[in-house]
Amino acid sequence: MYQWRKFEFFEEKYAGKCLVPDEVAGKIECCSSGRGKIAVGCEDGTVSLLDRGFKFSYGFQAHTSSVLFIQQLKQRNFLLTVGEDEQISPQLSSVCLKVFDLDKTQPEGTSTPIPDCIQILRIFTNQFPEAKITSFLVLEEAPPILLIAIGLDNGCIYCIQGDIARERIKRFMLQVEKSQDKSQCGITGMGFRVDGKAFHLFAVTPTSVSLFNLQTQPAARQTLDHIGSNVNSVAMNDRLELIIGRPEAVYFYEVDGRGPCWAFEGEKKFLGWFRGYLLCVISDQRSGSNTFNIYDLKNRLIAHSIVTKEVSHMLCEWGSILLIMNDKSALCIGEKDMESKLDMLFKKNLYTVAINLVQSQQADAAATAEVLRKYGDHLYMKQDFDEAMSQYIHTIGHLEPSYVIQKFLDAQRIYNLTNYLEKLHEKGLASKDHTTLLLNCYTKLKDVDKLNVFIRSEDGEIKFDVETAIRVCRAANYHEHAMFVAKRSGRHEWYLKILLEDLGRYDEALQYISSLDQSQSGVTVKEYGKILIEHKPMETIEILMGLCTEGASNETSYSYMLPSPVDFLNIFVHYPRSLMNFLEKYITKVKDSPAQVEIHNTLLELYLSSDLNFPSMSLENDTTTTSNGNGKLLESPKEDTKNMENDHEERLQKGLLLLKTAWPLDQEQPLYDVDLAIILCEMNSFKEGLLYLYEKLKLYKEGKNVQKKKLEHESKLIEEDRRMIDKYQEETLTMRKEIQDLRTNARIFQLSKCSACTFTLDLPAVHFMCMHSFHQRCLGDNEKECPECAPEYRSVVEMKRNLEQNSKNQDQFFKQVKNSKDGFSVIAEYFGKGIISKTSKKESGGGSFNSNALVG
């Protein structure tokens, strides 16, 4: 006990000036608390009821002589007293039990209310001989049933059970000890223990502790210990354990025997229990003084200690501990609020005590977290980072994570930070940023084992943001981990992005796409088809055929639920030959596709194009260079001229065959856009196709006279356009090489004069990549663009913007075609300006015109 810290967690109320009121005139023999009042029984037979602060409420004469014991019930407003009345006859004992109903009063001509006495019961009978009563205990069973235990100095306990008010009772006796020396066998204290169906009674004498099992008939007795205690040194705690006080220690008892004991020296005058605290009035025989101590056994501290006068009674009411002295003075001691107690501990840096205190008193989680935070801050200031982090971890769910994370962002404390972030994820409280930070910690530490545990959790539950984890692992080159997360979470687009863009594992990507259901497979092919066509064209075409023709055949009708080849045209934007192969395979297998017209139109463009490039596919390709989807130039070898001619002639024959076979004899209109077909034939000087179309359209005269002249004129225009295209492509290639040179090689500026003022160039000077140089003073505030080149650049940008705007205004285009006398000239003009095109880097379906929809 001497090693325990002392604190002042309690304080005296009413400035320590409480007094038993003067209306309580006799010597106080017994007290009882409950229902907001204190009941006081005196030697003159009166009972007084006191309100909060020991204010007198009322009193009445309960017995003609002394009131020995008193007990207030909690479930009903009844008051039970044991006292002495006038002896009616020598055969009847003067000691009786009375029951008062405090809700009912009987006036007797005075203003003072007198409670109605609803029952008087003789305690001693012929079967239960009289002895001195040493203890009294009442248990409220299911109302109105009571069980009253009356301990006697001869070692017996008289029990009365039933509805006392109606005298529907039964009596039985329990025998603890038989001894000639009543000082050794008298019942000094009792305690009921009701735990579920278990029903026990503890009984204490000066030399023993016994336990009765009241469920058996007769009640079975068990001796728990051969030491006991004196009167007033017996109590029960809130865990239904019996507590007895002896000079050497305080002992606790369960139903199976003695439990822990606490070596608090000194004679225990009074023993009690209050809100988890042990209450002791201890007498020091050497000094003759009495000390009242409040013990916190769980935290091993003395919560309050005060020297008192001679105490006659101790009880608890009004949320306080009440001590009544022999001289009728009183102490009312109340517990301080949690905040005051914690402030006291914080000032002394007793954080562990503070944590134990809030946990033992079941404070709310937020209050506990605040104490842990302060303790963590204290340890952090002492640079005990490991222990500080262990405290911060306990605050998860209450303390903002950023408060902790900012403290441990230093690289030297990355292990602590990793630990904290792991706990955040375990509790499902991590955000995307937390996931990013944790994965970055793993990658910086190169801790692959922990990364595996985090990513590949065996319980199958994903406790992090999937997209964030994939992105971070991918950026740190942990591609396998990123792919695992993507596949596990069904993020097919991420899985394929890593396979194709990072690892180049095209066969595996194709195999994965094939394993997906049709809708998912179609989406992924649209997304990554360009890369697949570039590296695995034949295999990709096979997947497309499976998507577009599953279940279709020459004999069966086309399933309208299947995707159309038109949906996938954009993936072939730089690979027209692969597109031609795909569409040829498709029309060979499927004869009645809803997209026949669009497919035939596209094939005609491919067949009639001189170099297998056509405007609706790309304007950037020429015979020597092609461009991938990222705008990077890809070198392609020049084909042998003869092979090119043979290839072109073969495609022209295919085109002519398509023109004929796709216009059945029994149909007025062909299965392609005839106006587009005429344009394509004219643009590519395909006279055989043009003559066939004029013949089918019965335009014989135009075919023989006007259209041969028109073709000649338009051929000259086309030739001129081709020369201009070649010139622009050559200039574009030169510009791109120059841009590449600017990006990769150093540029030497040798101008000696300012391009603005023509004076000798001196510092500070500004040089532009266009090789113009200026004095800084000549530029003024405009240092970001060359004054000489800016106007021309702006005009080009404005022209490009206007063209892009026009490309979005389809209504204007069709209006011009409709109102023009020569609709072909309008179409040709739009072709010449590059407006009718699919060259946008975006997928088809955006703002650009579709050449398949030129003539409405």
MIBATOR-990750 format. One record per residue (C-alpha): x, y, z. Coordinates in steps of 0.02 Angstrom, whole numbers, plus 50000, padded with zeros to 5 digits. Layout:
XYZ/...
***
This chain:
500005000050000/501425011950039/502015010849858/500355016249788/500195033949724/498945045349809/497805056849712/496345068049752/495055060949632/493685064649759/493195080649848/492135085649996/490455093249954/489525106850049/491215113650106/491365099450231/490005106950342/488665093550336/487715090050497/486325078050543/484825089750571/484265093850749/482595085250719/483535068850733/483675069850921/484115052250978/485685042150955/485805035150779/485735016250783/485545012050598/485465020050425/484875014950252/484995023350082/483925022249926/482615031149819/483455048049846/483255048250036/484235043150190/483235033650322/483925035450498/483365024550645/483695030550823/483755022850996/482145032051044/481155022150913/480985036250787/481365035450603/481865051150507/481995053350320/483295065550254/483375073550081/484935078449983/486175088250088/485515080250251/483955091250249/482585084650362/481045078650267/479955070850402/480005058450545/478845046550638/478815034650784/479165017350715/479445007850877/479175011751060/480985007851096/482575006750993/482635004550804/483954990950780/484014988950590/483234998050444/483134994550257/482365004250112/481744993849964/482184999349787/480784991549685/479384997749798/479325012649913/479305001750069/480315003850228/480744988750336/481254991050518/481794979250655/481544986550829/480904984251005/479124987751058/478234985651225/478184967551278/476374961951278/476684945651369/478194936251435/477944923051299/478094935651157/479724944151112/479764963051106/480774962550944/479724963750787/479844967450601/478774981350530/478384985850350/477925004050310/477195010050146/477985027150121/476735031349983/475285030050105/475135041250258/473895041850400/473595059050477/473385059750666/472855077650687/474585084550651/475435091650498/476775078250503/476365063350390/476505046050465/476785031550344/475525017650347/476185002150438/475524988150328/476274973350422/477004968750593/477914952050602/478604943450754/480364937450720/480544925050860/479314910650888/479334893950976/480194886050826/481384900650809/481974905050985/482524922551027/484354927951015/485284944150988/485154950650810/486884954950742/486534957650556/485044960750442/484914958750254/483464960050130/483414953349951/482044959249834/481534944849724/480124946249598/478894958449681/478094956449803/479224942249860/480584946549984/481924935950065/482474942350234/484034935350319/484244939050505/485944934650578/486064930350762/487444929850890/487234911050912/487814907150734/486064904750663/485214913950520/483314915450523/482584917350349/480844923850307/480294922250125/478704927450036/477454941650026/477834949750193/476474962950177/475124949550163/476034937650281/476084924050149/477784918150206/478844903250249/480214902550379/481794892250383/483424892350479/485234890950424/486554885250549/488304892050525/489234887150682/488834880550855/489954886650994/489794890851175/490794906751145/489564918151057/490944930651020/491674918250898/490104911950812/488984927250794/488474932150617/489434948250579/488934950450397/487984942650253/487834944650065/486634937849933/487314932049765/486044929549625/486874924849462/485634918349334/484814903249413/486174901849546/485604908049717/486844909049861/487054917350030/488744921950103/488844921650294/490304928550395/490754925750578/492334931450668/493134914650628/492384908650463/491664912550292/490254900950236/489204899250079/487414892550073/486644885949913/484824891449930/484264881249779/484394865049875/483214859350013/483884860350143/485164873350094/486904865650075/488304874150171/490104875850113/491524883250217/492564894850110/493814900550242/494234898550425/494514916850454/493154929850469/492884947850519/491944959350636/490324968850611/490334982850479/491854975150393/490854965250266/490264971350095/489814965349920/490544972649760/489704974949591/490424958449530/489464949549669/491054945449765/491094945449954/492344957350035/492914956050216/494144966950308/495394960750436/496814970050521/498124962750404/497204963450237/495604964550137/495004947950064/493874944249915/492834928349897/491984919649750/490794904849766/492274893049747/493354900649883/494534914749926/495104925949784/496354940249787/496834949249945/497564966749971/498774970050113/498044985950185/498584986350367/497524992850510/495864988450591/494454989950465/493044999050553/491975000450398/492064992550227/491094997350070/491054997749881/490665012649768/490765013449577/492225001349567/493145008849716/493495000149882/493005010750033/493905008150200/493835016950367/495465011350449/495905013950632/497725016750679/497935008950851/499555018250882/498945035750848/497115032550885/496605041450725/495405035650590/495795037150404/494545035550264/495355028650105/494635025949932/495605012849834/495665010249646/496204992049648/496314990149460/497505004649437/498355002049607/498125019649671/497305028449817/495985039749743/495655049249905/496255049150085/495665059550232/495825058750422/494105057950503/493275058050672/492495042350744/491345035650608/489695027850660/488925024250489/489465023650307/488285023150159/488115029149978/486745040249906/486515055349792/488035049549691/489155052449842/489925043349989/489165048250157/490065046550324/489065049950483/490105052950639/489725048950819/489475067550853/488175068450712/489295078150597/489425071250422/490525070850268/489845070450091/491225065149971/490955065449783/492015059949636/492775073449525/492355073449341/493475063949221/494205079649143/494815086149311/495605069449354/496475068249186/497145086049197/497895081649364/498765066449289/499345075749133/500215088949238/501235075049317/501515066149150/500635050849219/499915045649052/499875026949085/498855030049242/497695041349141/497455027849008/497095014449137/495885026349224/494825030149072/494795011849021/494335005449193/492935018049211/492245013949039/492415031448970/491815034348792/493005029648652/493325047648601/493915052348776/495055037148780/495775041648609/496145059248668/497145052548816/498085040748702/498465055048583/499205065648723/500235050948782/500835048048604/501315066448588/502275065248752/503245049948692/503545058048523/504325073248607/505455061248701/505915053448532/505225036648586/504435034448415/504035015848425/503035017648585/502235033748524/501615024848369/500885010748474/499825023848563/499305032448402/498745015848329/497485014248471/496715030848418/496245024648244/494425028248211/494405043748321/495975053848283/496185061148109/497515050248023/498395065247946/498865071048122/499925055348144/500525053647965/501295070947960/502355066748113/503105051248033/503385056447853/505245057747884/506175043547795/506975037847958/505265033948031/504545025247879/504375008747974/503255016948103/502235025247967/502045008647876/501405000548034/500105014248059/499505013447879/499334994547889/498204996148041/497165009347951/496854997047809/496494982547927/495094992648006/494404998047838/494705016547871/496015020047738/495735032347597/496485032047423/497905043147483/498285031247626/498375016647505/499555026447394/500655030847540/500715013147609/501175005547441/502515018847417/503215014047588/503294995747535/504144999847372/505405011647454/505804998447583/505824985247445/504804974547563/504064962347438/503454950547575/502364963647655/501784969547485/501264951747447/500314950247611/499434966747580/498984963347399/498634944747411/497634943947574/496994926247599/495314931147671/494804937547500/494234954347567/494944969647479/495294983147608/496024996247493/495585006647342/495904995147195/496295008147063/497525017047176/498435000847217/498574996347033/499205013546985/500545014047122/501174996347092/501244999646907/502225015746930/503465006747043/503684992846913/502814979847022/501814974346872/501394956946933/500614964047091/499644976846992/499004963246875/498504952247023/497444966147097/496684970446929/496214952346891/495554948947065/494454964347064/493844961746885/494684977446817/495014970046645/495514986546567/496944988646693/497504970646675/497644972546486/498424989846497/499854982546599/500054967146489/500094977246329/500834994146370/502064989146506/502534971046474/502154968446290/501434951246324/500244951246177/499864932646169/499384932546353/498284947846325/497384939246181/497134923746285/496424934246428/495214943246311/494624926546244/494204920846421/493034935646452/491184935646414/490654943246249/490184960546313/491794962546412/492824955546269/492064968046148/492434982846263/494244977746288/494554975046103/493884992446065/495054999446196/496654990046154/496344983845977/497574996145898/499034988945996/498484971145964/498244974045777/499984981645769/500844966645850/499654951945828/498544955945678/497994938245630/497594933045808/496644949145841/495624946745683/495164929245741/494504936345905/493514949345810/492784936045699/492244926445852/491424941845924/490514946945766/490044930045694/489724918545841/488304907145788/488174914945614/488404905145450/487954905745267/486364896045299/485774904345458/485134921845479/486214934845561/485994937445748/485584955545776/486254954545953/488054952145895/489264966745879/489514974345706/491224975345621/490874993945599/491054995645788/492884990645773/493435000845621/494405013345726/495665000345787/496264998045607/496585016545578/498435013645535/498264995845471/497074996345320/497694979745249/497214970845410/495524979345403/495304973245224/495704955445277/494484956445424/493044963245320/493344950645180/493264936345305/491704943545382/490694945645222/491224928245167/490424920945324/488964932845354/487844936845206/486444946745288/487304958645407/486324974445454/487934984045422/488174977645244/488134994945165/489435002345284/490554987045264/490454987545073/490805006245074/492365003645178/492964989345070/492745000044914/493835013444991/495155000445029/495074992044858/495115008044755/496445017244854/498065018044755/499215015344903/497995007045022/497705023345116/496105032945104/495525049645172/494285042645295/495655032145374/497165043745388/497855059645311/499565057645390/500145041745302/501165041645143/502155028545050/503665030045162/502985033445337/501525028545447/501025034945617/500535024945769/499155029945890/500365040145994/500905051245848/502645043545837/503285040945659/503605022945612/504785019245468/504115006845340/505134999845196/504735005645019/503864992444920/504444987044752/503554997344620/503034982244521/502334973444672/501384989144716/500644989844542/500144971644549/499364973944719/498404989344662/497774980444507/497204965644611/496264976944731/495454986244586/494794969844518/494124965644690/493304982744693/492484980044524/491874962944580/491144970544737/490274984244637/489444970844532/489054957344661/488394969844788/487104976144663/485934961444635/484934961244476/483294960644569/483634976444670/483514994644617/484845000344740/486524992144776/487134986344946/488315001244952/488205020144938/488185023044750/488615041444765/490125037344871/490625023744748/490595036544605/491665048644707/492925034944749/493035029544568/493285047444511/494595051244645/495585035744604/495335036744413/494505019744409/493645020944239/492995003044235/492065005344397/491425022344345/490765015844178/489905001344266/489045013144386/488485025144247/487835010244152/486855003844302/486185021444330/485765022644144/486785038544125/487375033543951/487525051043879/488445057744028/489555042744021/490045045143841/490195064043826/490115075643975/490815063544106/492385059244004/492785078043990/492325080744171/493455066544223/494885074144124/494645090944208/494455083444379/495945072044348/497005087544320/496335095044480/496665079044573/498425078344502/498715096244559/498025091844731/499165076844738/500665087744699/500145099644837/499885085044956/501615078344915/502325095744945/501425097645112/501925080245166/503735083945124/503645100245220/502795091445365/504155078145369/505475091745367/504615100745511/504495084845612/506325081245588/506705099045640/505615096945795/506515080745836/508165089645812/507615103545930/507135090746061/508715080446053/510125091845994/510845108146055/510455123945955/511815137245932/511205155145921/512385166045817/511395181745780/512375197245826/510955209845804/509255211645886/507855206245767/506795220845827/507935236145839/509385229345731/510665235945857/512095225145917/511445211346031/512025212846212/511465205046375/510165202146436/509545194046276/508145181846233/508355168346098/506915158946018/506995141945933/506465150045770/508235157845773/507635175545808/508525184745949/508015200546043/508575212446178/507535208746332/507055227146338/506385226146160/505195211946207/504435220646356/503265209046451/503035197146305/504465184746328/503515168746286/503325170446096/504325177545953/503565194145892/504115190145714/503315172945703/501835174845821/500605182845695/500845169045569/500685155745704/499095163545770/498315164145597/498685145545574/497935141445744/496385151845703/496205142945535/496355126045621/495055131145749/493845136545612/494085120345519/493765110345677/492215120645710/491585117745533/491895099045552/490655098745694/489305108045598/488585093745496/486935102745465/487845116545371/488755103745263/487175094645210/486285111245180/487675116645061/487625100044968/485745101144950/485705119244891/487205117944775/486995114444590/488555103944597/488535094044759/490145085044712/491095101344710/490545104944889/491085087544944/492745089644854/493005106444941/492725098345111/493935084445064/495215097145012/495105106345177/495295090145273/493595092245355/492875075645299/494035063845390/494255050645522/495985056645567/495465062245740/496475053045871/494845049945961/493775034945920/492495036345782/490845043345836/491545060345887/491305077145802/492125072945632/491105068645476/490995050545422/491375048345239/490095034545233/488735047445266/489175060645135/487605059645031/486035058645135/
***
